[in-house]
Amino acid sequence: MTATHKPTIVVVGCGFAGYSLVRELRRRHGRAHHIVAFDKQPGLYNYPALPRLLYEELAATDIEIPYQRLFAGLDVDFHQARITAIDTAAQLACTDSSTFAFDYLVVATGSRARPLPQDDGVFVYYPKAMRHLDRLRTYLQTPPAKQQRNLAVIGGGLTGIEFALAMRDAIDPASGRGAAPATRIHLFEQGERLVPRQRHALGRALHLELESAGVEVHLLSEVSRAMRNGLLVRGEALAMDCTVCCIGVQPHLRQGIDGLETGNDGLVVDDALRLGGTGRLFAVGDVMTMRGRKSVSVELHMAQRAMEQGRHTARNIGRLLLGGEAQDYAPTERPVSVLSHAGRGVLAYRDFCIRGRLAGRLKRWLDLKHV
Ligand SMILES: Cc1cc2nc3c(=O)[nH]c(=O)nc-3n(C[C@H](O)[C@H](O)[C@H](O)COP(=O)(O)OP(=O)(O)OC[C@H]3O[C@@H](n4cnc5c(N)ncnc54)[C@H](O)[C@@H]3O)c2cc1C
């Protein structure tokens, strides 16, 4: 490396993880690096705010925040393009039309919804897709053709819970337990409690919120298939009019990036979030898994974790460039906030948990302030 050589850092995917990495690199090291960033979309998708779209108008730029705005003043060479191949030996990242050399590369391509087996012709809603959300909102706003309808949300994680509550708000915010609403909302969870990767206090608080909103929670209820008229739940057919599937995510490498190998849970990184032991490749956010190395007891698939990993990796690249060593990433316990119904929310930190309008207001504010 000559005295004038600026190391090039290529960032593949600029969601919560990739964007935080870029921002931290600039914050800590000024213009010391040449940053080349790629995303196939023109803006960062603000997933935490999506459930609110079912019952509230939000500005388009609060949902898809333009990279032009996010990178303004950061001196980033941004390309709206999909990376299709990475040559790790030659240190090249490729789009369909160009090739880019790198000194360090970070894969932050996120995740996509895990699909549920289904019969032909059945429409299952997946909340990461805007076109599904638009269709779901229209469906919920349209007066039902029959007196009683049953809506299903599959998955008792944070996303499934927020969607079940948002659906209740979209249909009849005033109805709660005892109000005998014309639309019944069912939440199916295969485990014996809600949010199994979070502390018990949060699961209990969310269960109470769901009950007070009139959402029927079915625990130990594994859904194995979406059928023409409903769902197969523990081998039994249950009639449902609409199904929203929130059973988790899988790494976003659908078309594959040549040169990277991934398992079901994502790119396997070491404790310092490095890929393949080269010391020049990293993976952060939803696309990676740490499970190959040590047990991780916290939920990793969260925007705040992705941002934490992005910042950690920016600091590690800084250390390596100064001749130091990469440090291990250890997820820290952070507060979790969830939007409930009728303006309410739940805020939990360790075993401390509050429910109510203050928690709701805080969550709404955080959703638009993440980035
Ligand atoms: C409905 C919903 C609600 C959620 N609510 C919350 C919440 O309240 N709180 C919370 O903490 N977390 C929440 N999450 C989880 C959170 O959104 C994710 O954990 C977070 O987005 C992961 O960040 P990421 O950077 O890894 O991936 P993403 O944010 O998905 O970013 C990945 C980026 O990579 C780009 N990309 C993919 N492949 C390529 C390629 N080959 N070339 C170039 N670019 C590529 C994509 O376009 C995307 O912009 C929610 C998720 C969903 C779906």
The ligand as an SDF file (V2000), in Angstrom:
LIG
                    3D

 53 58  0  0  0  0  0  0  0  0999 V2000
  -42.4950   -6.3050    9.1130 C   0  0  0  0  0  0  0  0  0  0  0  0
  -41.2260   -6.2210    9.9170 C   0  0  0  0  0  0  0  0  0  0  0  0
  -41.1900   -5.4960   11.1060 C   0  0  0  0  0  0  0  0  0  0  0  0
  -40.0150   -5.3930   11.8480 C   0  0  0  0  0  0  0  0  0  0  0  0
  -40.0060   -4.6740   13.0110 N   0  0  0  0  0  0  0  0  0  0  0  0
  -38.8640   -4.5240   13.7050 C   0  0  0  0  0  0  0  0  0  0  0  0
  -38.8380   -3.7060   14.8840 C   0  0  0  0  0  0  0  0  0  0  0  0
  -39.8660   -3.1510   15.2960 O   0  0  0  0  0  0  0  0  0  0  0  0
  -37.6420   -3.5580   15.5320 N   0  0  0  0  0  0  0  0  0  0  0  0
  -36.5070   -4.1540   15.0890 C   0  0  0  0  0  0  0  0  0  0  0  0
  -35.4380   -3.9650   15.7190 O   0  0  0  0  0  0  0  0  0  0  0  0
  -36.4960   -4.9470   13.9870 N   0  0  0  0  0  0  0  0  0  0  0  0
  -37.6410   -5.1310   13.2740 C   0  0  0  0  0  0  0  0  0  0  0  0
  -37.6520   -5.9160   12.1420 N   0  0  0  0  0  0  0  0  0  0  0  0
  -36.4120   -6.6130   11.7270 C   0  0  0  0  0  0  0  0  0  0  0  0
  -35.4760   -5.6770   10.9670 C   0  0  0  0  0  0  0  0  0  0  0  0
  -36.1730   -4.9620    9.9790 O   0  0  0  0  0  0  0  0  0  0  0  0
  -34.3290   -6.4770   10.3230 C   0  0  0  0  0  0  0  0  0  0  0  0
  -33.6960   -7.2160   11.3350 O   0  0  0  0  0  0  0  0  0  0  0  0
  -33.3250   -5.5320    9.6690 C   0  0  0  0  0  0  0  0  0  0  0  0
  -33.9360   -4.8960    8.5710 O   0  0  0  0  0  0  0  0  0  0  0  0
  -32.0770   -6.2960    9.2120 C   0  0  0  0  0  0  0  0  0  0  0  0
  -31.1940   -5.3800    8.6670 O   0  0  0  0  0  0  0  0  0  0  0  0
  -30.2160   -5.8200    7.4870 P   0  0  0  0  0  0  0  0  0  0  0  0
  -29.4050   -4.6070    7.1470 O   0  0  0  0  0  0  0  0  0  0  0  0
  -29.5190   -7.0680    7.8230 O   0  0  0  0  0  0  0  0  0  0  0  0
  -31.2000   -6.1870    6.2640 O   0  0  0  0  0  0  0  0  0  0  0  0
  -32.1570   -5.2480    5.4200 P   0  0  0  0  0  0  0  0  0  0  0  0
  -32.6350   -4.1040    6.2150 O   0  0  0  0  0  0  0  0  0  0  0  0
  -33.1480   -6.1630    4.7950 O   0  0  0  0  0  0  0  0  0  0  0  0
  -31.1900   -4.6740    4.2610 O   0  0  0  0  0  0  0  0  0  0  0  0
  -30.5990   -5.5000    3.2800 C   0  0  0  0  0  0  0  0  0  0  0  0
  -30.3840   -4.6650    2.0170 C   0  0  0  0  0  0  0  0  0  0  0  0
  -29.6120   -5.4150    1.0950 O   0  0  0  0  0  0  0  0  0  0  0  0
  -30.0900   -5.1830   -0.2320 C   0  0  0  0  0  0  0  0  0  0  0  0
  -29.6450   -6.3050   -1.0780 N   0  0  0  0  0  0  0  0  0  0  0  0
  -30.0360   -7.6090   -0.9770 C   0  0  0  0  0  0  0  0  0  0  0  0
  -29.3690   -8.3670   -1.8880 N   0  0  0  0  0  0  0  0  0  0  0  0
  -28.5370   -7.5160   -2.5700 C   0  0  0  0  0  0  0  0  0  0  0  0
  -27.5690   -7.6960   -3.6200 C   0  0  0  0  0  0  0  0  0  0  0  0
  -27.3010   -8.9120   -4.1320 N   0  0  0  0  0  0  0  0  0  0  0  0
  -26.9100   -6.6040   -4.0840 N   0  0  0  0  0  0  0  0  0  0  0  0
  -27.1670   -5.3690   -3.5580 C   0  0  0  0  0  0  0  0  0  0  0  0
  -28.0580   -5.1470   -2.5600 N   0  0  0  0  0  0  0  0  0  0  0  0
  -28.7250   -6.2090   -2.0590 C   0  0  0  0  0  0  0  0  0  0  0  0
  -31.5960   -5.0650   -0.0320 C   0  0  0  0  0  0  0  0  0  0  0  0
  -32.1830   -4.3210   -1.0780 O   0  0  0  0  0  0  0  0  0  0  0  0
  -31.6880   -4.3250    1.3200 C   0  0  0  0  0  0  0  0  0  0  0  0
  -31.7580   -2.9260    1.1570 O   0  0  0  0  0  0  0  0  0  0  0  0
  -38.8260   -6.0360   11.3840 C   0  0  0  0  0  0  0  0  0  0  0  0
  -38.8510   -6.7630   10.1840 C   0  0  0  0  0  0  0  0  0  0  0  0
  -40.0390   -6.8600    9.4500 C   0  0  0  0  0  0  0  0  0  0  0  0
  -40.0510   -7.6400    8.1510 C   0  0  0  0  0  0  0  0  0  0  0  0
  1  2  1  0
  2  3  1  0
  2 52  2  0
  3  4  2  0
  4  5  1  0
  4 50  1  0
  5  6  2  0
  6  7  1  0
  6 13  1  0
  7  8  2  0
  7  9  1  0
  9 10  1  0
 10 11  2  0
 10 12  1  0
 12 13  2  0
 13 14  1  0
 14 15  1  0
 14 50  1  0
 15 16  1  0
 16 17  1  0
 16 18  1  0
 18 19  1  0
 18 20  1  0
 20 21  1  0
 20 22  1  0
 22 23  1  0
 23 24  1  0
 24 25  2  0
 24 26  1  0
 24 27  1  0
 27 28  1  0
 28 29  2  0
 28 30  1  0
 28 31  1  0
 31 32  1  0
 32 33  1  0
 33 34  1  0
 33 48  1  0
 34 35  1  0
 35 36  1  0
 35 46  1  0
 36 37  1  0
 36 45  1  0
 37 38  2  0
 38 39  1  0
 39 40  1  0
 39 45  2  0
 40 41  1  0
 40 42  2  0
 42 43  1  0
 43 44  2  0
 44 45  1  0
 46 47  1  0
 46 48  1  0
 48 49  1  0
 50 51  2  0
 51 52  1  0
 52 53  1  0
M  END
$$$$
